[in-house]
Amino acid sequence: RMQMLTRTAMEEGAMGVTSALMQVPGPYAKTDELIALASIAAEYDGLYASHMRFSGPRLLDGIAEVVTIAKEAGIRAEVYHLKAVGRENVGNLDKAVAMIEQARADGLEITADTYPYNAGSGGLTAAMPPWVGEGGQQERVRRLKDPALRKRIAREMLTPADDWENLYLGVGGPTGYLVVGLQKPELKHLNGKTVAEIAELWGTSPEEAAMDLIIKDDSRVMSVGFSMAEENIRKKIPLPWMSFCTDSPAVAPEGVFLKTHIHPRAYGSYPRILAKYVREEKVLSLEQALHRMSALPAQVLKIDRRGMLKEGYYADIVAFDPETIQDRATYTEPHQFSTGVIHVFVNGGHVLKDGEHTGATPGRFVRGPGWKPSAGG
């Protein structure tokens, strides 16, 4: 059934198959199941892209799984947001890079992307063992309210594990988790505080506070985890097979978007690369950075006639001042546009003129390489 749905999706214009193996229900997917689906996408020159099963102590196992899937399915593969999570795992990044480069030398097409921040984001639910979320949010809340299970959950949050990625320990505990996505009006004043700070306000343990936040907000509770080393960001950015990303949905600093406190990368990833790592630190050249923001991701996704300024290509153009471009979004005030972007053209339509939106909406559907007109999409 899933293989049939994958085939239909590829013919309707999907780019490939993705997996998110750290967040429930992703961890329940078996490697052979992923190979079965990726094999179908491979028939259409699609991509297998994975938010890997492991990014912490077992990072190399996560890389090995991606390599296995790419090899067995005969598919191109992308590692979403390559990173070594946890201060004690900083050195594993070099080994992960070596594994990818060996796979590439062996003929596999494996690439990766990254964002230029030392913190990631996701649900606070990822600080707890996967079994807590089995059956969905209603079952998760039921377990979190059970006194006996609460003790077990708290104990497992504080214990290193081989069978799941303990992000609670990976970020250094409650001081490394910044809560940003509480949705209930009566809880929103806690956005921007760490789990440790909230626990102190409530007079409870950080582990109990984390559980209570999920119960009271009845959500995954989006949070930012400070789990990566700046030195590793500088190592990743120059890699020729590394593209850049926001790992975020489309947002704007107005209206309904302001109801959600998000990661600053949603606004700042690309300007931060150009300002901090190109202009200031010279980790890579301007030309290299632009290639990794445009041509490389277009090639990886097999997006036709995009990613380059070339006759016959769609005119997707950003005009910016390399001397003034700067990210402004922060972890506590993320909804801030960057500065230094002057003009933006999408499909030849002038969307941003002298820094102001023109009201034009020239966007169009972008299809993957397997698209068949008769399939729709």
C-alpha positions in Angstrom: 0.0 0.0 0.0 2.7 2.5 0.9 4.7 1.6 -2.2 1.7 2.2 -4.3 1.1 5.6 -2.6 4.8 6.5 -3.2 4.5 5.6 -6.9 1.4 7.8 -7.2 3.0 10.7 -5.4 6.2 10.5 -7.5 4.1 10.6 -10.7 2.1 13.6 -9.3 5.3 15.6 -8.8 6.8 14.6 -5.5 10.6 15.1 -5.1 11.1 11.8 -3.3 10.7 10.1 0.1 11.6 11.8 3.4 11.8 10.4 6.9 12.0 12.0 10.3 13.3 9.2 12.5 13.8 11.1 15.8 10.3 12.4 16.4 7.4 10.1 17.1 6.1 8.3 15.0 9.2 8.3 12.9 11.3 6.0 15.1 8.9 3.1 14.5 9.9 3.0 10.8 12.3 0.0 10.1 15.2 0.3 7.7 13.8 -2.3 5.4 10.5 -0.4 5.2 12.4 2.8 4.2 14.4 0.8 1.6 11.1 -0.5 0.1 9.7 3.0 -0.3 13.0 4.6 -1.4 13.3 1.9 -4.1 10.1 3.2 -5.7 11.2 6.8 -5.6 14.5 5.7 -7.2 12.6 4.5 -10.2 11.7 8.2 -10.9 15.1 9.6 -10.1 13.8 10.8 -6.7 15.6 11.6 -3.5 15.7 9.9 -0.1 16.0 12.7 2.5 16.3 11.8 6.1 16.2 13.6 9.4 18.3 10.7 10.8 17.5 8.3 13.5 20.6 9.4 15.5 22.5 12.7 15.8 24.1 12.2 19.2 26.2 9.4 20.6 25.1 7.1 17.8 25.5 9.7 15.0 27.6 7.2 13.0 24.9 4.6 13.2 22.5 7.2 11.7 24.9 7.9 8.8 25.4 4.2 8.3 21.6 3.7 7.9 21.4 6.5 5.3 24.3 4.9 3.4 22.6 1.5 3.5 19.3 2.8 2.3 21.0 4.7 -0.6 23.0 1.6 -1.6 20.2 -0.9 -1.3 17.5 1.2 -2.9 19.8 2.6 -5.6 18.8 6.2 -4.7 20.3 9.6 -4.2 20.3 10.5 -0.5 20.3 13.7 1.6 21.1 14.0 5.3 18.9 16.7 6.7 20.7 19.1 9.0 23.9 17.2 9.5 25.0 17.8 13.1 26.7 16.2 16.1 24.3 16.7 19.1 25.7 16.9 22.6 28.9 18.5 23.8 30.5 15.1 24.4 29.9 14.2 20.7 31.6 17.1 19.0 34.4 14.9 17.6 31.9 12.6 15.9 31.2 15.2 13.2 34.6 14.5 11.6 33.9 10.8 11.5 30.5 11.4 10.0 31.9 13.6 7.3 34.5 10.9 6.5 31.8 8.3 6.2 29.8 10.4 3.8 32.9 11.2 1.7 33.8 7.5 1.6 30.3 6.7 0.4 30.6 9.4 -2.3 34.0 8.0 -3.4 32.3 4.6 -3.7 29.9 6.0 -6.2 26.8 6.9 -4.0 25.2 10.3 -4.4 25.0 11.5 -0.9 24.7 15.2 0.1 23.6 17.1 3.2 22.3 20.4 4.4 22.9 22.5 7.5 21.8 25.7 9.2 24.3 28.2 10.8 23.1 28.0 14.4 24.3 26.0 17.5 20.8 25.1 18.5 18.1 23.0 16.9 14.4 22.9 17.6 11.6 20.4 17.9 9.0 19.2 20.4 9.8 19.0 24.0 8.4 15.5 23.6 11.7 14.5 22.1 13.3 14.9 25.5 11.3 11.8 26.6 11.6 8.2 25.4 9.6 7.3 22.3 7.3 4.9 24.1 5.7 7.8 25.9 4.1 9.0 22.6 2.9 5.6 21.3 -0.7 6.0 20.2 -0.6 9.8 19.7 -1.0 12.9 21.8 -4.0 11.7 23.8 -2.1 8.5 25.0 1.0 10.6 25.7 -0.9 12.9 28.0 -2.6 10.0 29.7 0.9 8.5 30.5 2.3 11.8 31.6 -0.5 12.1 34.2 0.1 8.6 35.6 2.2 9.0 38.8 4.1 5.7 38.4 4.9 6.4 34.8 6.0 9.9 35.5 8.7 8.5 37.8 9.8 6.1 35.1 9.8 8.9 32.5 11.8 11.2 34.7 14.3 8.5 35.4 14.8 7.7 31.7 15.2 11.3 30.8 18.2 11.4 33.1 19.7 8.2 31.9 21.9 7.7 28.8 20.3 5.2 26.4 21.3 3.2 23.3 17.9 2.6 21.9 16.7 6.2 21.6 18.3 9.6 21.1 18.1 11.3 24.5 18.0 15.0 23.5 17.4 16.0 27.1 20.9 15.0 28.0 22.1 16.0 24.5 21.4 19.7 25.2 23.0 19.5 28.7 19.7 19.2 30.6 17.0 21.7 31.5 19.2 24.8 31.1 19.8 23.9 27.4 16.1 23.7 26.5 14.5 27.0 25.7 10.7 26.8 25.5 9.3 28.8 22.5 6.1 27.3 21.2 3.5 27.3 24.0 0.1 27.9 22.5 -2.4 28.3 25.4 -2.9 32.0 26.2 -2.3 31.3 30.0 1.1 29.7 29.2 2.5 32.1 26.6 4.3 34.2 29.1 6.6 31.2 29.7 7.8 31.3 26.0 11.5 32.4 26.0 12.3 30.7 29.3 14.3 27.5 29.8 12.8 24.4 31.3 15.0 25.0 34.3 13.6 28.5 34.8 10.0 27.3 34.5 10.7 24.5 37.0 12.0 27.1 39.4 8.9 29.2 38.9 6.6 26.2 39.5 8.6 24.8 42.4 9.1 21.4 40.8 11.8 19.3 39.2 12.8 20.2 35.6 11.6 16.8 34.4 8.2 17.2 36.1 8.0 20.7 34.6 8.6 19.3 31.1 5.9 16.8 31.5 3.5 19.3 32.9 4.1 21.7 30.0 3.1 19.1 27.5 0.0 18.3 29.6 -1.1 21.8 30.1 -0.5 23.0 26.6 -1.8 19.8 25.1 0.9 20.0 22.4 4.5 18.8 21.6 5.7 22.2 23.0 8.1 23.5 20.4 11.5 24.2 22.0 15.0 25.2 21.1 17.9 23.0 22.2 21.4 24.3 22.5 23.3 21.1 21.6 25.9 21.9 19.0 29.4 23.3 18.8 30.3 26.5 16.9 33.5 24.9 15.7 31.5 22.2 14.0 29.4 24.8 12.1 32.7 26.2 10.7 33.7 22.7 9.6 30.4 21.9 7.9 29.9 25.2 6.0 32.9 24.8 3.5 32.1 21.3 2.5 31.3 21.3 -1.3 28.4 18.9 -0.9 26.7 20.8 1.9 23.8 23.1 1.0 22.2 25.6 3.4 18.6 25.5 4.8 16.2 27.2 7.2 14.6 24.0 8.4 11.5 26.2 8.9 8.1 26.9 7.3 7.3 30.1 5.6 6.6 32.9 8.1 6.1 36.6 8.4 6.4 39.1 11.3 2.7 39.9 11.3 -0.8 38.4 11.9 -1.3 34.8 12.8 2.4 34.0 12.4 3.2 36.0 15.6 1.2 33.5 17.6 4.1 31.0 17.2 7.5 31.6 18.7 9.9 30.0 16.3 13.6 29.4 15.7 15.5 32.5 14.4 16.8 30.4 11.4 13.3 30.9 9.8 14.4 34.5 9.1 18.1 34.5 9.5 19.8 31.4 8.0 20.9 32.7 4.6 21.8 36.3 5.7 23.7 34.8 8.6 25.8 32.7 6.3 26.5 35.8 4.1 27.2 38.1 7.0 29.0 36.0 9.7 30.7 33.2 7.7 31.4 35.0 4.4 31.9 38.7 5.1 33.2 38.6 8.7 34.9 35.2 9.2 35.7 34.3 5.6 35.0 30.7 6.1 33.9 30.4 2.5 33.8 32.8 -0.5 30.7 34.7 -1.6 30.6 32.6 -4.8 30.7 29.3 -2.9 28.0 30.4 -0.5 25.6 31.5 -3.3 26.2 28.2 -5.1 25.2 26.3 -2.0 22.1 28.4 -1.6 20.8 28.0 -5.1 22.4 25.7 -7.7 23.3 22.9 -5.4 19.9 22.4 -3.8 18.2 22.8 -7.2 20.4 20.0 -8.5 19.8 17.8 -5.4 16.1 18.1 -5.7 16.2 17.9 -9.5 14.2 21.1 -9.9 14.1 21.9 -13.6 15.6 25.1 -14.9 16.2 26.7 -11.5 19.1 27.6 -9.3 21.2 29.5 -11.9 21.2 32.8 -13.8 21.0 31.2 -17.2 19.1 31.8 -20.4 16.0 29.7 -20.5 15.9 29.3 -16.7 13.1 30.8 -14.5 14.1 34.2 -13.2 14.4 33.6 -9.4 16.7 36.4 -8.4 17.7 38.0 -5.1 19.6 41.3 -5.2 21.4 42.1 -1.9 24.2 44.3 -0.6 27.0 41.9 0.6 28.4 44.7 2.8 25.2 45.3 4.7 23.2 42.0 4.7 22.6 40.9 8.2 20.4 38.6 10.2 18.5 40.2 13.1 16.3 37.4 14.4 17.2 36.1 17.8 16.1 33.2 20.0 14.0 35.5 22.2 12.8 37.8 19.3 12.8 35.6 16.2 10.2 37.4 14.1 12.5 40.0 12.6 13.4 40.4 8.9 17.1 40.5 8.0 18.5 43.7 6.4 20.4 44.2 3.2 18.0 42.5 0.7 17.0 45.0 -1.9 15.1 43.2 -4.7 13.5 39.8 -5.1 12.2 38.3 -8.3 10.2 35.1 -8.4 9.5 33.6 -11.9 10.4 37.0 -13.2 7.9 38.8 -11.1 9.1 41.7 -8.9 8.1 40.6 -5.4 10.4 42.8 -3.3 11.3 46.3 -4.6 13.7 48.5 -2.6 13.1 46.4 0.4 9.3 46.6 0.2 6.8 43.9 -0.8 5.1 44.8 -4.1 2.0 42.6 -3.5 2.9 40.4 -6.5 2.4 36.6 -6.1 4.1 35.0 -9.1 4.9 31.7 -7.3 4.0 28.4 -9.1 4.0 24.7 -8.3 7.4 23.0 -8.6 7.4 19.4 -9.6 9.9 16.6 -9.2 11.6 14.6 -11.9 9.0 11.8 -12.0 6.0 14.0 -12.8 3.6 12.7 -15.4 1.0 15.2 -16.7 -1.6 12.4 -16.8 -1.2 11.8 -13.1 -2.3 15.3 -12.1 -0.6 17.3 -9.4 
